[in-house]
Every structure is written in C-alpha cells, then in structure tokens.
Amino acid sequence: MKSLIQHTVSHLFLAVSLFAVANEDPPTYPGQDRTWQFHDAAGTADTTALWKEDASIVAWATGYQDLQYGSEVDAVRKTPAKALGVAGGGSYDIVCLGRGGQITLTFDSPIRNGEGFDFAVFENSFSDHFLELGYVEVSSDGVHFVRFPNFSYTPSAVGGFGAVNPSQIHGLAGKYKQGYGTPFDLEQLHLAYTAVMEGSDSFDAVYQNSLVANFQHLDLDAIQYLRIIDIPGDGSAVDCEGAVIYDPYPTVGSAGFDLDAVAVLHQQASDGLTQSIDFAAIGHQIFTEGGLELSATASSGLPVNFELLEGPAQLEGAQLSFTGLGSVVVQATQLGDASYAPAVPVTHSFVVADALQHIYLEPIANQLVAVSDVAFYAQSSSGLPVELYIDAGPEAAYVHATDHLFSSGSVTGSVTLRASLPAGAMAGVYYAPAEDVFWDFEIVSSGAPNAARSFAAWQLAHGLAGTAEDDADADGASDFEEYVAGSDPNLASDHPDYRLERSEGSFILVLNFSKRARARVQLMQSTELTAVAEWTQFIPEMLSIEIDPSDESKTQLRFKVPQQGGSVFWKFSFSED
C-alpha cells in the first residue's frame, strides 16, 4: 500500500500548481486541501459525476479509429457504433474493449480548453463500486497522445465482481456508474507539464518522459482524437506515480472497459449554419433478403452520403448489399457547403442473420424482501437460452443470468429486470440478437399494500370461496382470470380486458396482468379448438408493457403473433406460481 506521508510530501508542489486554477471544484489528492480522498460516487454531495442529459453537453463523439480489442470479448459486444452519439446509460449500449483493448474517438469539431471540464467519458458500470477503469489520452494530430495524470489508491487486488471505492481513484475513465460521465479538464495537462518543467518529481519517469515528449505537439484548443485504453486490473498496469492499479479481475465475456459514449462540453465553433441528419435506426436483417436501400435526409436539404464502416456488405451509393452474416456498421454524413457547416455524422449498426428471434418474459409479480431462489421464466422463439440481468434496483437484489433464480435481499425498492439474447446459432441457423425486454417490479415488505398474494389470500380479501374456475360476478371471466388481471371479481363491469387486433401480417393480443398476482402466463395455440391434446405453447413477441397510471401494480401487455394460413386458435393459460 502506498505511504500517505510520502504522497503528501511528493505531491505538495504539484498539488498547488496542477489544480490551483483547474476547476471550480477541483479533484483532490494528498497534499492539497484534504488528506487523501478524491471525489465520491454519483449522487453524493461530493461528486463530479456528469449526468448524461446535463445541459452543459454540446456534442458527442462521432467517429472511431484504431480499435484494438483485448481478450475476453464476446462478438455480440464488439459494437463500436454504440459508443458514438449520445450516452445510452444502460448496460448493453456499449462497445467492450476487452482486457488491454483500446479505441480512439473522433469528433465533428475539435474539443477546446474551456473553463472547467471539457469532456466526459461514460462507462456502463451497474453500481457505484463495480468500476472497470481506463486511461484517457488526447491528441491534436493523431500521432502524439498525452495521458491525463491518474492516481489509484486501491490497496489490493479486486476479484471478478469485487468493489472499487471511487474516492480512491482520480484521472481514470470509469469512475462513475452507468448514466454518469467521468469529466476531464484539458487545463490539467498544461499544469502537469508546467509542474514537470519547473522541477517537480511527482510523477514516475515513464509518465514524465511521455508527457514532456508529447505535450509540445498538443494544441489544447484543437483536440481531434481521444483514446481510451483498458486497464486489465490484474496489477500489470500502473498510475502516473508507478503504483499498481486494481479493478475487477478476472471477468469474462465483456472483460475490461465498456464504453458507452464521450460527451463534449467545450468545442470549437463551426463556420456556417448548423444542420442535422435524420437517419432512422436499422433493424436486424435477414441475409436472403439480399440488402436494403439506405435513406436519410439533412435539415439543410443538402444530399446525404453513406459510408460502410465495417461488416459483410457492399455499398454503392445508397444501395447496401449483404455478402455474408455478421455485424454491419454504416454512417450517414453531410459535409456542408458555403452556407452550412458539416452535420454531425449518424452511425448505425445491425446484424445480418439467417433469421430473427424474440424473447417472451413471463410477467413477474412484486417480490418480498428476504426471499431467495424465486424462479423467473423467459424463453426465446429460436430456442436459444435467454439471459436475465438486473439493470437497476437495491444493491443486494440478484438474478442468476442463466438459471433465472432471483434473490431479493433485505432492502425494499424498485427493480428493472432485463431479458437479453445475443446473436447465436441453433440447428445450423444463425439468429440475430433479440430486442431486450424490460420488466419493472417492486421489492416490498409483506404488509405492503402492493405486495403479491396467493390466490387463496385474494379470495379471502374479496369474500370468495370455491375453485379457480368459479365466476363470482358472472361476467364470463373466471375468478382466477380476475386474480391475474387485478379486476374486481364481485363487479361484472370490471373484468379482464382481452383484445385481438389485426396488424399487417400479424395479430396483436392484449392482456392485463396484476403484479399482485403470483401467476404464470403462457400463450397456447392450436388448429383444433376443442382438441385438448392439440394445444401447444407458443412464444409471442412482446411489443409493449404499459403501466396503469391509477394503479402501478396493474399492467397491460401487447403481444404479436403471426397471421397463418388456415384456422389457428390462441388462448392464454394461467397457473398459480
């Protein structure tokens, strides 16, 4: 562990010169105004975290180059286009760099050295302490890069899902959880260089020599390139003092830095009128369709050009032809003219596959605190396994990605569950990634008014007895259906709302579900209405989940099923979970 006394002495000169005029609320380290702690996690009183929708953001990274993946990166996470444009703030709208990987971002207009922070880097950590870190370097010419001073006081190795205290690190990307950027001030580079030239020995020789050699090529008002390099976390990387940097290690599948976006706070002004490009997102494509015609417009009325950045395709003008299976990245640009400045490029990526697939996540009731091994149910239309993740919720809430068993922990709160399914092959067919499905529910105490209850407890609350098939109010819906829907079993005018809507090439099924019902919901289909043995489970595509504004425990679900030749019958099957 580093000696805090040695830090205080060695940093005394640098602390005064490096940060004296850097920011209104400067980062701190031993030798300045506090003994050793840096700024804390997002949401605390002492933080520099920048929310992804902050009004100070004026632009985002628009391009990338020199992408080098490290080890332990699944193909589905090699999606650099997702690091361009606005921050998604989620777990999967990222490019994973892998252990020791790197990427260089480019910008429509150069970043300049303004007052305070000049840009911010967004990572996708799911918590305040699972922090995967990266070096940040900038360049004006794309050849000479200058690394920001960085300090790590994490005292020992961190396991694969271990914790890093954000108040013990500074000058490294990934300090804050998803949705919050780590900000950087270009003036710190100038002050660090000045401190070295005036005789400070606060940095180790490797960092100091690199700073001196490259800073002279840097124009702080014309930063065109920003490079992020993953820190493996195994102790092989060091900070600017030569001390070991630790972060979670080992991790697999999405090891290393997961870049969401880079926001610009100060940017060179462009000459000419501003314009923007309208280029709609492109869904995943089926290879046998051959290709598609790209379409985009500029607000200026000037023609939009397209560029194929990567992937198994060929581009002629706006016509994109598929040449194989895999991820394709295309970009729309408009370079401006005598009147208009260049538009910010718009980049989209999609997968060309043999077939598409979708996820069915069975509705989930609100959960009690201190429960464990509660089964959740998710299936795919392809038969490939669905993975479940908690995107938001109490820190102790946990779901196993593949066996779908949930544990709530001891704290109440709101949970957002995500069902995810990457691209994959089944029986010789390559499937594109499925759209993620999200479900919100509450972890509550047993006496909470929105706590889930058994069918028997629901019957008791409504003064009912008998079987699930009974229909107390004679409205045509069984008592169990009313239990699932959250309707009043004693009021005929309040009954489950089943609807069938026709859409182009498909039908839309509508179902009500109460998060107070511990029930499973499956869709069944048959070509024979009365033949019980002919009914089989069908995996519908989930289109939307809407919350009842008057009662957040009630939801309305919309599913899509295909129109088929001949007679096909559908029904929902309910059972107590």
C-alpha positions in Angstrom: 0.0 0.0 0.0 1.3 3.5 -0.7 2.6 5.6 2.0 0.2 8.6 2.6 3.1 10.5 4.2 5.3 10.0 1.1 2.3 11.1 -1.1 1.8 14.2 0.9 5.4 15.3 0.5 5.9 14.4 -3.1 2.6 16.0 -4.2 2.9 19.2 -2.2 4.3 21.2 -5.1 2.2 19.5 -7.8 -1.0 20.0 -5.8 -0.6 23.7 -5.7 0.5 24.1 -9.3 -1.6 21.4 -11.0 -5.0 22.1 -9.7 -4.9 25.7 -8.4 -6.8 27.1 -11.4 -8.2 23.9 -13.0 -11.8 23.7 -11.8 -14.3 25.5 -9.6 -14.4 22.3 -7.6 -11.1 20.7 -8.3 -10.3 17.0 -7.8 -8.1 16.5 -4.7 -5.4 14.1 -3.6 -2.8 14.1 -0.7 -1.0 17.4 -0.5 -4.0 19.6 -1.4 -7.0 20.5 0.8 -7.8 17.0 2.1 -5.6 14.2 3.3 -6.3 11.7 0.5 -9.8 11.1 -0.7 -10.9 12.1 -4.2 -14.5 12.9 -5.2 -17.1 10.3 -4.3 -19.8 8.3 -6.2 -22.5 9.8 -8.4 -25.4 11.1 -6.3 -23.3 12.0 -3.3 -22.7 15.6 -2.1 -19.0 15.4 -3.1 -19.0 14.2 -6.7 -18.0 15.5 -10.2 -20.2 12.9 -12.0 -21.9 14.3 -15.1 -25.4 13.1 -15.8 -25.9 12.0 -19.5 -28.6 14.7 -20.0 -26.7 17.6 -18.4 -27.3 20.9 -20.2 -23.5 21.6 -20.4 -23.1 18.8 -23.0 -22.8 20.4 -26.5 -21.8 17.4 -28.7 -20.7 13.7 -28.7 -18.1 11.6 -30.3 -19.0 11.0 -34.0 -16.3 8.5 -35.2 -13.7 6.0 -34.2 -10.5 4.5 -35.4 -7.6 2.3 -34.2 -9.9 -0.1 -32.4 -8.0 -2.9 -30.9 -9.9 -5.5 -28.9 -8.2 -7.1 -25.9 -9.1 -10.6 -24.7 -12.4 -12.0 -23.3 -14.8 -10.0 -25.6 -17.9 -11.8 -26.9 -18.7 -11.0 -30.5 -22.0 -9.5 -29.6 -20.2 -6.8 -27.6 -17.9 -5.8 -30.5 -20.2 -2.9 -31.4 -18.2 0.3 -31.7 -21.0 2.2 -33.4 -22.8 2.1 -30.0 -20.1 4.3 -28.5 -20.9 7.1 -30.9 -23.6 9.7 -30.2 -25.5 10.2 -27.0 -24.9 8.0 -24.0 -27.5 5.3 -23.6 -27.0 4.9 -19.9 -27.6 1.2 -19.9 -25.6 -2.0 -19.7 -25.6 -3.1 -23.4 -25.5 0.1 -25.5 -21.7 -0.1 -25.5 -18.5 -1.4 -27.1 -16.5 -3.7 -24.9 -12.7 -3.1 -25.3 -11.6 -6.3 -23.6 -8.5 -6.7 -21.4 -6.0 -4.1 -22.5 -8.0 -3.1 -25.6 -8.2 0.4 -26.9 -10.3 2.7 -29.1 -9.7 6.2 -30.5 -12.7 8.5 -30.8 -13.0 11.4 -33.2 -15.3 14.4 -33.3 -17.1 16.6 -35.8 -15.4 19.7 -34.4 -12.3 19.6 -32.1 -12.6 19.8 -28.3 -11.2 23.0 -26.9 -9.9 24.0 -23.5 -12.7 26.0 -21.8 -13.4 26.9 -18.3 -13.7 23.8 -16.1 -14.3 20.4 -17.5 -14.1 19.9 -21.3 -15.4 16.4 -21.9 -16.7 13.4 -20.1 -16.3 9.6 -20.6 -19.3 7.3 -19.9 -18.9 3.6 -18.9 -21.6 1.1 -18.1 -21.0 0.0 -14.5 -24.1 -1.3 -12.9 -23.2 0.0 -9.5 -21.1 2.7 -7.8 -18.4 0.3 -6.9 -18.1 -2.2 -9.8 -15.7 0.1 -11.7 -13.8 -1.0 -14.8 -11.2 1.6 -15.4 -9.4 3.1 -18.4 -6.6 5.5 -19.2 -7.6 8.6 -21.1 -5.3 10.2 -23.7 -5.8 13.1 -26.1 -4.1 14.3 -29.3 -4.3 17.0 -31.9 -2.5 15.2 -34.7 -3.5 11.6 -34.1 0.2 10.6 -33.5 1.3 12.3 -30.3 -1.0 11.4 -27.4 -0.9 12.9 -23.9 -2.3 10.8 -21.0 -4.1 12.5 -18.1 -2.5 12.3 -14.7 -4.1 9.4 -12.9 -3.9 8.1 -9.3 -5.1 4.9 -7.8 -5.1 4.1 -4.1 -7.0 0.8 -4.2 -4.7 -1.1 -1.8 -5.0 -4.6 -3.0 -6.3 -6.9 -5.8 -10.1 -6.8 -6.6 -11.9 -10.0 -7.5 -14.0 -10.5 -10.6 -17.1 -8.9 -9.0 -15.2 -7.0 -6.3 -15.6 -3.4 -5.3 -13.5 -0.3 -6.1 -14.0 2.8 -4.0 -14.5 5.8 -6.4 -13.0 8.2 -3.8 -9.7 6.3 -4.1 -9.2 6.9 -7.8 -8.8 10.0 -10.0 -7.9 10.8 -13.6 -9.2 7.5 -14.9 -12.3 6.8 -17.0 -14.9 4.5 -15.5 -15.0 6.2 -12.1 -18.8 6.5 -12.1 -21.7 4.2 -12.8 -23.8 4.0 -15.9 -25.5 7.2 -17.0 -22.9 9.3 -15.3 -19.7 10.5 -17.1 -16.3 11.0 -15.6 -15.3 14.6 -16.6 -11.8 15.8 -17.6 -10.3 19.2 -17.8 -7.6 19.8 -20.5 -6.0 22.5 -18.4 -4.7 19.8 -16.1 -2.4 18.6 -18.8 -0.9 22.1 -19.2 -0.5 22.4 -15.4 1.1 19.0 -15.1 3.5 19.8 -17.9 4.4 23.1 -16.3 5.0 21.5 -13.0 7.4 19.0 -14.5 9.3 21.7 -16.4 9.6 23.6 -13.1 11.3 20.7 -11.5 8.5 18.7 -9.8 9.3 15.0 -9.4 5.8 14.0 -8.5 5.4 11.6 -11.5 7.4 8.4 -12.2 9.9 8.6 -15.0 7.8 6.7 -17.6 4.8 9.1 -17.3 7.0 12.2 -17.0 9.1 11.4 -20.1 5.9 10.7 -22.2 4.3 13.9 -21.0 7.4 16.0 -21.9 7.8 14.3 -25.3 4.2 14.6 -26.5 2.8 17.7 -24.9 4.7 20.0 -27.2 2.7 18.6 -30.1 -0.7 19.2 -28.3 -3.0 22.1 -29.1 -5.4 22.3 -26.2 -7.9 24.2 -28.3 -7.9 21.6 -31.1 -8.2 18.1 -29.6 -9.3 15.9 -32.5 -8.6 12.5 -31.0 -9.4 10.9 -27.7 -8.0 7.5 -26.9 -9.3 5.1 -24.1 -7.1 2.2 -23.1 -8.5 -0.5 -20.8 -6.6 -1.2 -17.6 -6.6 -5.0 -17.1 -7.0 -4.8 -13.3 -4.6 -7.6 -12.5 -1.8 -5.4 -11.2 0.1 -5.2 -14.5 -0.9 -1.5 -15.1 0.3 1.4 -13.1 -0.7 5.0 -12.4 1.3 8.1 -13.1 3.4 7.5 -10.0 4.2 3.9 -10.9 1.8 2.4 -8.4 -0.4 -0.6 -9.3 -3.9 0.0 -10.4 -6.5 -2.6 -9.5 -10.1 -3.1 -10.7 -12.4 -6.1 -11.0 -10.4 -9.1 -12.4 -10.9 -11.6 -13.9 -14.1 -11.0 -15.8 -15.2 -12.8 -19.0 -17.5 -12.2 -21.9 -17.3 -8.4 -21.5 -14.0 -8.1 -19.8 -12.5 -4.6 -19.5 -13.7 -1.2 -20.2 -17.3 -0.9 -21.7 -17.5 2.4 -23.5 -21.0 4.0 -23.7 -20.1 7.4 -25.1 -17.9 10.5 -24.9 -19.6 13.9 -24.3 -18.1 17.2 -25.3 -18.5 20.3 -23.1 -16.3 22.7 -24.9 -16.0 22.6 -28.7 -14.6 24.7 -31.4 -17.3 26.7 -33.2 -18.0 25.6 -36.7 -18.3 28.1 -39.6 -21.7 28.2 -41.3 -25.2 27.4 -40.4 -25.9 24.3 -38.4 -27.7 21.3 -39.9 -28.6 17.8 -38.7 -29.2 14.4 -40.3 -32.3 12.3 -39.9 -31.2 8.7 -40.4 -33.5 6.2 -38.8 -32.2 3.2 -36.9 -31.9 0.0 -39.0 -33.3 -3.2 -37.6 -31.5 -6.6 -37.9 -31.7 -8.0 -41.4 -32.2 -11.5 -42.9 -29.5 -12.5 -45.4 -31.8 -13.9 -48.0 -33.4 -10.5 -48.5 -30.2 -9.5 -50.2 -29.8 -6.0 -49.0 -31.6 -2.7 -48.5 -31.6 0.9 -49.7 -30.3 3.4 -47.1 -32.4 6.6 -46.7 -31.5 9.8 -44.8 -32.2 13.5 -45.1 -30.4 16.6 -43.9 -32.2 19.5 -42.4 -30.4 21.8 -44.9 -31.8 19.9 -47.8 -28.3 19.0 -49.0 -27.7 15.4 -50.2 -26.6 12.9 -47.6 -23.8 10.4 -48.3 -23.3 7.0 -46.9 -20.2 5.1 -45.8 -19.8 1.4 -45.0 -17.5 1.4 -41.9 -17.3 -2.4 -41.4 -19.1 -5.7 -42.0 -20.1 -8.2 -44.6 -21.7 -5.9 -47.2 -21.0 -3.8 -50.2 -22.2 -0.2 -50.7 -22.9 1.5 -54.0 -24.5 4.9 -53.4 -27.4 4.2 -51.1 -27.8 0.6 -52.0 -26.4 -1.8 -49.4 -25.9 -5.5 -50.5 -25.3 -8.3 -48.0 -22.3 -10.5 -48.7 -22.4 -12.6 -45.5 -23.5 -13.0 -41.9 -22.4 -10.7 -39.1 -22.5 -7.1 -37.8 -22.7 -4.2 -40.3 -21.9 -0.6 -39.5 -23.0 2.3 -41.8 -22.6 6.0 -41.4 -24.6 9.0 -42.9 -22.6 12.2 -43.5 -23.2 15.7 -44.9 -20.1 17.8 -45.3 -21.7 21.2 -45.7 -21.2 23.8 -48.3 -20.5 27.6 -48.5 -23.6 28.2 -46.2 -23.8 25.2 -44.0 -21.3 23.7 -41.6 -20.8 19.9 -41.7 -23.5 17.9 -40.0 -22.8 15.6 -37.1 -22.5 12.1 -38.7 -25.1 9.5 -37.7 -23.9 5.9 -37.3 -26.0 2.7 -37.1 -25.1 -0.9 -36.7 -27.2 -4.0 -37.3 -26.7 -7.8 -37.7 -27.3 -9.7 -40.9 -28.5 -13.2 -40.0 -30.3 -16.3 -41.3 -33.3 -15.5 -39.1 -34.7 -13.1 -36.4 -35.7 -14.1 -32.9 -37.5 -12.6 -30.0 -38.0 -13.1 -26.2 -41.0 -13.9 -24.1 -40.6 -12.9 -20.5 -43.4 -14.1 -18.4 -44.9 -11.3 -16.2 -43.4 -11.0 -12.8 -45.2 -10.2 -9.6 -43.8 -7.8 -6.9 -41.4 -9.7 -4.6 -41.0 -9.7 -0.9 -37.8 -8.8 0.9 -35.5 -11.7 2.0 -36.7 -14.2 -0.5 -34.3 -16.4 -2.5 -34.4 -18.8 -5.4 -37.6 -17.4 -6.9 -37.9 -18.7 -10.4 -38.4 -16.3 -13.3 -39.4 -17.6 -16.7 -38.0 -16.4 -20.1 -37.9 -18.2 -23.4 -36.9 -17.4 -27.0 -38.6 -18.1 -30.3 -35.3 -19.7 -31.5 -34.8 -22.0 -28.5 -31.5 -20.2 -27.6 -31.1 -19.5 -23.9 -32.2 -16.1 -22.6 -30.1 -14.2 -20.1 -31.6 -12.1 -17.2 -29.9 -9.1 -15.6 -30.9 -6.5 -13.1 -30.3 -3.1 -14.6 -31.5 -1.1 -11.6 -32.5 -1.9 -8.0 -31.3 -2.4 -4.5 -27.6 -3.5 -4.5 -28.4 -6.9 -2.9 -31.0 -7.8 -5.4 -29.7 -10.5 -7.7 -30.8 -12.8 -10.5 -28.7 -15.6 -12.0 -28.2 -14.9 -15.7 -28.9 -18.4 -17.0 -30.9 -20.3 -14.4 -33.2 -17.3 -13.7 -33.3 -17.7 -10.0 -33.9 -14.4 -8.1 -33.0 -13.3 -4.6 -34.4 -10.0 -3.3 -32.0 -9.1 -0.4 -33.1 -7.3 2.7 -33.9 -3.8 1.2 -37.1 -2.7 -0.4 -37.1 -0.7 -3.7 -37.8 -0.7 -7.4 -36.2 -3.2 -9.8 -35.7 -3.1 -13.5 -35.1 -6.6 -15.0 -33.7 -7.0 -18.5 -34.1 -10.1 -20.6 -31.3 -10.3 -23.2 -30.4 -12.6 -26.0 -27.3 -12.1 -28.2 -26.8 -13.5 -31.7 -26.2 -17.2 -31.9 -26.7 -20.4 -33.8 -29.2 -23.2 -33.3 -29.6 -26.3 -35.5 -27.4 -24.7 -38.2 -29.4 -21.4 -38.3 -27.6 -18.1 -37.3 -30.0 -15.8 -35.4 -29.7 -12.0 -35.0 -29.8 -10.6 -31.4 -33.3 -10.3 -30.0 -34.6 -6.9 -28.8 -34.1 -6.6 -25.0 -37.3 -7.0 -22.9 -37.6 -5.0 -19.7 -39.9 -5.6 -16.7 -40.2 -3.3 -13.6 -41.4 -4.6 -10.3 -41.1 -3.8 -6.6 -39.4 -5.4 -3.7 -41.7 -4.8 -0.8 -42.4 -5.8 2.8 -45.0 -8.5 3.5 -47.6 -6.0 4.8 -47.2 -3.5 1.9 -50.5 -2.7 0.0 -48.8 -3.7 -3.3 -47.4 -6.9 -2.1 -48.2 -10.0 -4.2 -50.5 -12.6 -2.6 -51.7 -16.1 -3.2 -55.0 -16.8 -4.9 -56.4 -18.1 -1.6 -55.5 -14.8 0.1 -57.0 -12.8 -2.8 -60.2 -14.9 -2.5 -60.4 -14.2 1.2 -59.9 -10.4 0.7 -62.9 -10.5 -1.7 -65.1 -12.7 0.4 -64.9 -15.6 -2.1 -64.6 -19.3 -1.8 -64.6 -22.2 -4.2 -62.4 -23.1 -7.2 -60.3 -21.1 -9.6 -62.9 -21.8 -12.4 -65.8 -20.1 -10.5 -67.1 -16.9 -11.9 -68.5 -14.9 -8.9 -69.9 -12.0 -10.8 -71.0 -13.9 -13.9 -69.1 -11.6 -16.2 -67.7 -14.5 -18.3 -64.2 -14.4 -16.7 -63.2 -17.0 -14.1 -62.2 -15.8 -10.6 -58.6 -16.9 -11.4 -58.6 -14.7 -14.5 -59.8 -11.8 -12.4 -57.0 -12.5 -9.9 -54.4 -12.4 -12.7 -55.9 -9.2 -14.2 -56.4 -7.4 -10.9 -60.1 -6.8 -11.7 -62.9 -6.9 -9.1 -64.5 -10.4 -9.0 -67.7 -9.0 -7.5 -68.3 -6.3 -10.1 -69.4 -7.5 -13.5 -68.5 -4.2 -15.2 -64.9 -4.6 -14.1 -63.5 -7.6 -15.9 -60.3 -8.7 -17.7 -59.7 -6.9 -21.0 -58.8 -9.4 -23.7 -58.4 -8.0 -27.1 -57.4 -9.2 -30.6 -56.2 -6.5 -33.0 -55.3 -7.1 -36.7 -52.0 -5.7 -37.9 -50.2 -6.0 -41.2 -49.2 -9.7 -41.4 -49.9 -10.4 -37.7 -52.3 -10.2 -34.9 -51.9 -8.2 -31.7 -53.1 -9.8 -28.4 -53.8 -7.6 -25.4 -53.7 -8.9 -21.8 -54.0 -7.3 -18.3 -51.7 -8.5 -15.5 -51.6 -7.5 -11.9 -48.2 -7.5 -10.2 -50.0 -8.6 -7.0 -50.8 -12.0 -8.6 -48.4 -14.9 -8.2 -49.3 -16.4 -11.5 -47.7 -17.8 -14.6 -48.9 -16.7 -18.0 -48.4 -18.7 -21.2 -49.8 -18.4 -24.7 -51.1 -21.5 -26.3 -52.0 -22.2 -29.9 -53.9 -24.9 -31.8 -55.5 -25.6 -35.1 -58.3 -27.6 -33.4 -60.3 -25.6 -30.9 -61.8 -28.5 -29.0 -58.9 -31.0 -29.1 -57.2 -30.6 -25.7 -54.1 -32.5 -26.8 -53.5 -30.2 -29.8 -52.8 -27.1 -27.7 -49.1 -26.3 -27.6 -47.1 -23.4 -26.1 -46.3 -20.5 -28.5 -43.6 -17.9 -27.9 -45.1 -14.5 -28.7 -43.2 -11.3 -29.4 -43.7 -8.7 -26.7 -44.5 -5.3 -28.1 -45.2 -3.1 -25.1 -45.8 -3.1 -21.4 -47.9 -0.2 -20.2 -48.4 0.7 -16.5 -51.9 1.8 -15.3 -51.3 5.4 -14.1 -54.0 4.9 -11.4 -52.5 1.7 -10.0 -48.9 0.9 -10.8 -49.4 -2.7 -9.9 -51.6 -3.2 -13.0 -50.1 -3.6 -16.4 -51.4 -4.0 -20.0 -49.3 -6.3 -22.2 -49.3 -6.4 -26.0 -48.0 -9.4 -27.9 -47.6 -10.0 -31.6 -48.3 -13.4 -33.3 -48.1 -14.1 -37.0 -51.1 -14.5 -39.3 -51.1 -18.0 -40.7 -53.0 -19.9 -43.4 -56.0 -21.9 -42.2 -57.6 -21.7 -38.8 -55.4 -21.0 -35.8 -56.7 -20.5 -32.3 -54.9 -18.8 -29.4 -55.5 -18.8 -25.7 -53.8 -17.6 -22.5 -53.1 -20.3 -19.9 -52.9 -19.2 -16.3 -51.5 -21.1 -13.3 -50.5 -20.2 -9.8 -46.8 -19.8 -9.4 
